[in-house]
Amino acid sequence: MAELAHFKNFAKLKDTSIEFNDITVLAGKPGTGKSYVMKMMYSIEEALYQKDKNYWSIYQTIFSLIDGFYFYDKAKQLPEGTFLYEMLDKKNYSEILNYLIKFNIKLHNKDRAIKVLENIIQNEKSIEFYLNNLISSIFVNQKQISNDYELSFGDILLKYKNEKLSLKREKVYTIQNEVEVVFVETPLILEFKKFMNHEKGKTPYHIESLLNVLDTDYSFIDEEQDKFIKSFREKSQEIIGGNIESSGDSFIFNRMDDKNYDILNASSGIKSIGLLQYLVTNKALKKGSVLFWEEPEVHLHPEWQKKMIELFLELMNAGIKIVFSTHSPYMCEYLNALSKNRKLTDRVSFNLLQEDNGVVENVILKDSENWDLIQSELLDPLEEIAWEYL
């Protein structure tokens, strides 16, 4: 379902909205703020994911203290709407403890349970500090964005004023599986990985996070996920003629003829689609994940740009959200055509960021209304070359 994010005084976006969906496209000329928008939305998604992950961890701890009423494996299945879920959602932590005592639920350590609940309250205060550090790491300095900006998205209101960040969020707790929020700035990270500093805090957060994703073994058994991985691997394998596999501190390209090549010797296009393949096959991307990708068309022949779109649609159908920026009219046209053909238009949003006198306005593109704008914006330079030199 499409949602609007409204930006005020955010870099060149003075007062405009951007539509986000299962697949979100940010198109436009260089310098219109596409990367800024993606990095900010990634920061929010990552902060909320880490926050909710902390809640879930504390939630598990509470249930690990309980004996004789709920069991740990049952707690993981706790559905939305149950009493304890609602109490956590409303931040009524003392009521949770009273509930446990009222029903004579034995606690291995009552003092420990109280401390856990106190930590939940304290943790709620930490999200602004965490998000502030995350944004500062990615942008180097928040003043790179603006001295005074505001962003509203769903139930979130984010403000930065007088060097202070504030975030309001109506819903503070969700139960979710452990899913990743992934930001790909360049697929060449496969090549550079072994040369990069992996020490925490030494690289921008989104790059550090991707390095951790590439280092992590997400081994779990899930029949539906394994079926999707097999299908995705076969489709991507057919495109690049092999598989990208980890070799410890680096990667290899294992061709279908069983010849292995160091990732340094693979083409940039193979690295692009191969990185996407690896994120799926190592189970980093799964249902609920969010993938941000800057200009996926870079290094790709137009034919492979189309293949990348097909793979993005495979991810979307597997429950993975994708946000990508682009200068490619080919990718936009092909995604638009496929989404119409497969009746998926309500799940794909196209945004065209246009600059006029230093101010960027976003146009949400609809095929029947203003689709020609994207061709004009992205293809005009080619037409100018044709008229001037041919």
C-alpha positions, 0 to 999 in steps of 0.5 A, a space after each residue: 500500500 502506497 504511503 506518502 513521506 512529506 519533506 520540509 526544508 530537507 536539502 533542496 526539497 522545501 515542501 514536497 511529498 514522495 510516494 513509497 510502495 512495495 517498489 519505489 522508484 526515485 528518478 531525476 537528474 543528478 543533484 535533485 536529492 535522490 540519494 539524500 531521500 534514500 539515506 534518510 528513509 534507510 536511517 529511519 527504517 534501520 533505527 526502527 528495526 533495531 529498536 523493535 529488535 531490542 523490544 523483541 529481545 527484551 520481550 523474550 527475556 521476560 518470557 524466559 523468566 516465566 515458569 508454568 504459564 507461557 512457554 518460550 516457543 509459545 511466546 514467539 507466536 504471540 499474536 497482535 491483540 493479546 493482552 501482553 502484546 497490547 500492554 507492551 504496545 501501550 507501554 503499560 509495563 507495570 501492568 504486565 508485571 501485575 498480570 504475571 503476579 495476579 495469575 500466580 505466574 512464577 518468576 525465576 527472579 522477580 527483581 530481574 523482571 522488574 529491571 527488564 521492564 525498567 529497561 524497556 522504559 529507558 530504551 524508549 528514550 534512546 531511539 532519538 540518540 540512536 537515530 541521531 548518531 546513525 544519521 550523522 554517520 551516514 551524512 557526516 554532519 546533519 547540517 549537510 541536510 539542513 539546519 532545520 528540517 522536518 519529515 512526516 511518514 506514516 505515524 512518524 514525525 521527525 524534526 531537526 532544529 537547533 542541532 537537536 533531533 526529535 522523533 514522535 512515533 505513535 506505535 512503539 512496538 511491533 513483533 517481527 521476525 529478524 529481517 535486515 534493512 540493506 543499503 547498497 551504494 555500490 556493488 563494488 563492495 564485493 571487490 573492496 570488502 577485504 580491503 575495508 576497515 571492519 572496525 565498528 564506527 570507522 566507516 559510514 553506518 550504511 556501509 558498515 552495516 552491509 559489510 556485516 550483512 555480507 559477513 553474517 551466516 543467516 542459516 535457518 530452515 524455512 521451506 517457503 524461503 528455501 523454495 524462493 532462494 532456489 528459484 531466484 538463484 536459478 534465474 540470476 545464475 542464468 543471467 550472469 552464468 554462475 554464482 557469487 560465493 563467499 571465500 572467507 574475507 572475499 568472494 569468488 565467481 563460480 561459473 557454471 562450467 565449474 571454473 572459479 574466478 576471484 571477484 576482482 576478475 568478474 565484470 562490474 555487471 556480474 558483481 551487480 546482479 551477483 551481489 543481489 543473488 548473494 543477499 538472497 542466497 545467504 538469506 539476508 533478504 527475506 520476507 519483511 526486509 527492505 532493500 535500498 539500492 542507489 542507481 542499480 543501472 550503473 555498470 549494466 547493459 540495457 538488457 541486464 537493466 531489464 533483467 534487474 527489474 525482473 529480479 526486483 519484481 521477484 523480490 517484491 513478490 517474496 515480500 521484500 520492499 525495494 527502493 531504488 534511485 535511477 537515471 535510466 529511462 529503460 528501467 523505468 519504462 520496463 518496470 512500468 510495462 511489466 507492472 501493468 502487464 502483471 496488474 501490479 501497478 498499485 504496488 509500484 510508485 514512480 517519483 520524478 524529482 525536478 529542480 527549478 531555481 534550486 528548489 526540488 519538487 516531486 511529481 508522482 507519475 501516473 501512466 495516464 496523466 504525466 508519464 511523458 515527464 520522465 522521458 523528457 527529464 531523462 532523455 532530453 540530453 540525448 535529444 540535444 546531442 542529436 540535434 547539435 551534432 548529428 
